[in-house]
Amino acid sequence: MHGQMSWRVRDKMFVWERPLRQSDLKALGSEAPSGEILGARVEHEGAKLALIESDPDVYFTIPHFDGYSAILVLLERIGLEELEELIVEAWLLLAPKRLASAYLASQDQR
């Protein structure tokens, strides 16, 4: 992505830096947040909407992401444990099944 960092599995992004573009700022108007923003894959649109509803000060979306299973996160407002969970969940969506299963099994043994 255009100079921003991204993290991939199987050559697909699961988490990425996503500063707001002019079109995003125009669409969000006075509701446009400032600060560093991370994009992350989520399981489906319902999961995205649930996250936004659960904490709209942390999670949001933009028209560009309509119909796309991804959420935007204000990094300065999310707790470290919640961020870790979001990233792991995004990774699990795209990781090879064997690798994801091995990871989950290792977490069960903790």
Rosetta silent file (secondary structure, phi, psi, omega in degrees, C-alpha in Angstrom):
SEQUENCE: MHGQMSWRVRDKMFVWERPLRQSDLKALGSEAPSGEILGARVEHEGAKLALIESDPDVYFTIPHFDGYSAILVLLERIGLEELEELIVEAWLLLAPKRLASAYLASQDQR
SCORE:     score description
SCORE:     0.000 S_00000001
   1 L     0.000  142.299 -176.457    0.000    0.000    0.000 S_00000001
   2 L   -34.247   62.816  176.309    1.229    3.460   -0.863 S_00000001
   3 L    86.686   -7.648  178.251    4.003    3.818    1.735 S_00000001
   4 L   -92.547  153.444  178.694    1.958    2.554    4.671 S_00000001
   5 L   -75.749  148.132  174.334    2.868   -0.568    6.585 S_00000001
   6 E  -146.417  153.863  179.525    0.798   -3.693    6.148 S_00000001
   7 E  -119.596  133.593 -172.202    0.889   -7.190    7.555 S_00000001
   8 E  -128.555  154.594  169.400    0.047  -10.116    5.320 S_00000001
   9 E  -139.681  135.059 -176.934   -0.602  -13.810    5.431 S_00000001
  10 L    53.643   37.793  178.415   -0.877  -15.867    2.253 S_00000001
  11 L    62.162   21.236  175.861   -0.158  -12.613    0.377 S_00000001
  12 E  -122.724  136.534  179.812   -3.357  -10.991    1.705 S_00000001
  13 E   -70.279  134.408  172.954   -3.440   -8.071    4.100 S_00000001
  14 E  -114.199  -22.835  175.028   -5.011   -8.754    7.446 S_00000001
  15 E  -146.340  142.275 -178.853   -3.936   -5.521    9.170 S_00000001
  16 E  -156.792  153.292  171.554   -2.679   -2.274    7.631 S_00000001
  17 E   -70.402  140.155 -177.644   -2.063    1.385    8.334 S_00000001
  18 L  -145.934   76.869  175.221   -4.911    3.406    6.862 S_00000001
  19 L   -63.062  152.150  179.189   -4.703    7.180    7.132 S_00000001
  20 L   -72.866  138.372  178.118   -7.846    8.978    6.046 S_00000001
  21 L   -94.919  170.597 -179.521   -7.854   10.290    2.496 S_00000001
  22 H   -55.444  -42.826 -179.401   -9.485   13.498    1.286 S_00000001
  23 H   -64.967  -34.283  177.229  -12.577   11.580    0.167 S_00000001
  24 H   -67.445  -45.012 -179.869  -12.813    9.958    3.625 S_00000001
  25 H   -61.447  -40.326  178.718  -12.512   13.317    5.373 S_00000001
  26 H   -65.197  -43.757 -178.733  -15.206   14.759    3.130 S_00000001
  27 H   -66.694  -37.905 -177.426  -17.543   11.807    3.783 S_00000001
  28 H   -83.351  -24.052  179.578  -16.999   11.881    7.563 S_00000001
  29 H    56.741 -133.764 -177.170  -17.119   15.671    7.886 S_00000001
  30 H   -68.743  -12.827  178.345  -16.878   16.888   11.465 S_00000001
  31 H   -83.378   -4.791 -177.264  -16.988   13.258   12.672 S_00000001
  32 L   -64.913  123.572  179.298  -13.586   12.554   11.079 S_00000001
  33 L   -79.410  162.081  173.563  -11.170   11.362   13.763 S_00000001
  34 L  -117.562  162.949 -178.759   -7.542   12.364   13.950 S_00000001
  35 L   109.431  177.115 -178.014   -4.598   10.207   14.919 S_00000001
  36 L   -74.848  138.125 -175.584   -3.099    6.984   13.642 S_00000001
  37 E  -124.399  138.371  176.823   -5.557    4.525   12.139 S_00000001
  38 E  -117.542  136.187  171.885   -5.246    0.809   11.573 S_00000001
  39 E   -97.214  145.438  178.887   -7.428   -1.208    9.228 S_00000001
  40 E  -146.497  140.883  174.632   -8.175   -4.824   10.136 S_00000001
  41 E   -69.636  145.835  172.868  -10.137   -7.633    8.555 S_00000001
  42 L  -128.822  166.877 -173.248  -13.144   -8.907   10.428 S_00000001
  43 L   -61.836  -42.049 -178.086  -15.209  -12.028    9.879 S_00000001
  44 L  -164.444  174.156 -179.275  -18.196  -10.305    8.265 S_00000001
  45 H   -57.118  -37.220  179.089  -20.204   -7.073    8.087 S_00000001
  46 H   -61.241  -40.066  178.099  -22.128   -8.047   11.222 S_00000001
  47 H   -65.245  -40.737  178.348  -18.884   -8.274   13.198 S_00000001
  48 H   -61.083  -48.342 -179.199  -17.848   -4.864   11.893 S_00000001
  49 H   -64.144  -37.476  178.504  -21.151   -3.286   12.903 S_00000001
  50 H   -64.529  -40.908  178.170  -21.025   -4.942   16.331 S_00000001
  51 H   -63.881  -45.114  179.742  -17.551   -3.528   17.000 S_00000001
  52 H   -61.100  -44.371 -179.500  -18.627   -0.033   15.957 S_00000001
  53 H   -66.010  -37.011 -176.914  -21.726   -0.243   18.126 S_00000001
  54 H   -70.365  -31.284 -178.318  -19.757   -1.597   21.105 S_00000001
  55 L  -157.794   77.820 -177.104  -17.200    1.239   21.080 S_00000001
  56 L   -67.688  -11.245  174.532  -17.691    4.004   18.479 S_00000001
  57 L   -78.226  -17.222 -178.736  -14.850    6.036   20.029 S_00000001
  58 L  -107.890  -46.536 -173.216  -12.422    3.297   18.951 S_00000001
  59 E  -106.218  142.857  175.826  -13.968    1.611   15.901 S_00000001
  60 E  -158.492  176.948  176.952  -15.411    3.204   12.782 S_00000001
  61 L  -141.815  174.477  179.067  -15.787    2.753    9.064 S_00000001
  62 L  -134.628  159.361  179.870  -15.884    4.857    5.922 S_00000001
  63 H   -54.178  -32.936  179.440  -17.988    4.622    2.752 S_00000001
  64 H   -58.278  -27.096 -178.035  -14.993    3.117    0.915 S_00000001
  65 H   -95.972    4.620  178.132  -15.339    0.041    3.187 S_00000001
  66 L   -58.527  130.208 -179.788  -19.088   -0.412    2.631 S_00000001
  67 L    79.450    4.349 -177.450  -19.709   -4.076    1.849 S_00000001
  68 L  -116.692  134.355 -177.123  -16.155   -4.995    2.865 S_00000001
  69 L   -81.616   72.957  177.477  -15.353   -7.020    5.986 S_00000001
  70 E  -150.376  151.977 -177.702  -12.868   -4.617    7.532 S_00000001
  71 E  -125.312  152.615  172.654  -12.897   -2.151   10.398 S_00000001
  72 E  -107.222  143.413 -173.478  -10.905    0.994   11.119 S_00000001
  73 E  -131.415  131.321  172.810   -9.405    1.495   14.577 S_00000001
  74 E   -82.574  110.406 -172.747   -8.084    4.618   16.289 S_00000001
  75 H   -61.812  -34.062 -177.760   -4.833    3.320   17.747 S_00000001
  76 H   -72.736   -9.913 -176.648   -4.595    5.902   20.527 S_00000001
  77 H  -111.085   -2.830 -177.691   -7.979    4.821   21.893 S_00000001
  78 L  -103.313  139.469  176.986   -7.706    1.031   21.895 S_00000001
  79 L   -72.414  155.071 -176.920   -6.246   -0.966   24.753 S_00000001
  80 H   -60.449  -44.341 -179.691   -3.282   -3.225   24.078 S_00000001
  81 H   -64.568  -40.453  178.745   -5.146   -6.457   24.891 S_00000001
  82 H   -66.918  -38.622  177.103   -8.073   -5.488   22.674 S_00000001
  83 H   -63.931  -44.148  178.671   -5.699   -4.555   19.849 S_00000001
  84 H   -59.320  -44.361  179.726   -3.903   -7.886   20.184 S_00000001
  85 H   -62.107  -42.794  178.749   -7.224   -9.738   20.008 S_00000001
  86 H   -60.730  -44.992 -178.518   -8.269   -7.780   16.909 S_00000001
  87 H   -66.739  -45.009  179.338   -4.971   -8.521   15.145 S_00000001
  88 H   -61.395  -45.093  179.501   -4.993  -12.214   16.052 S_00000001
  89 H   -61.484  -40.146  178.365   -8.606  -12.584   14.901 S_00000001
  90 H   -64.165  -41.906  178.892   -7.756  -10.854   11.610 S_00000001
  91 H   -63.899  -44.379 -179.047   -4.764  -13.161   11.121 S_00000001
  92 H   -59.536  -29.834  179.557   -6.825  -16.267   11.894 S_00000001
  93 H   -64.153  -29.909 -174.311   -9.256  -15.352    9.100 S_00000001
  94 H  -114.853  -13.674 -177.389   -6.537  -15.688    6.459 S_00000001
  95 L   -66.358  149.643  173.959   -3.924  -18.002    7.981 S_00000001
  96 L   -55.552  140.864 -174.207   -3.601  -21.526    6.609 S_00000001
  97 H   -55.962  -40.850 -179.303   -5.961  -23.785    8.577 S_00000001
  98 H   -64.191  -43.411  179.183   -3.177  -26.029    9.888 S_00000001
  99 H   -65.997  -44.022  178.846   -1.180  -23.045   11.150 S_00000001
 100 H   -62.495  -42.475  178.543   -4.247  -21.416   12.702 S_00000001
 101 H   -63.238  -41.607  178.528   -5.186  -24.689   14.430 S_00000001
 102 H   -63.759  -41.880  177.454   -1.667  -25.087   15.803 S_00000001
 103 H   -61.337  -48.879 -178.598   -1.728  -21.540   17.131 S_00000001
 104 H   -62.213  -38.772  177.838   -5.123  -22.030   18.789 S_00000001
 105 H   -64.569  -38.256  179.257   -3.989  -25.320   20.333 S_00000001
 106 H   -67.027  -30.688  178.597   -0.904  -23.619   21.751 S_00000001
 107 H   -73.951  -31.929  178.060   -3.122  -20.953   23.339 S_00000001
 108 H   -66.865  -26.080 -177.569   -5.319  -23.619   24.950 S_00000001
 109 L   -84.845   -4.033 -179.725   -2.236  -25.038   26.692 S_00000001
 110 L   -74.539    0.000    0.000   -1.415  -21.738   28.384 S_00000001
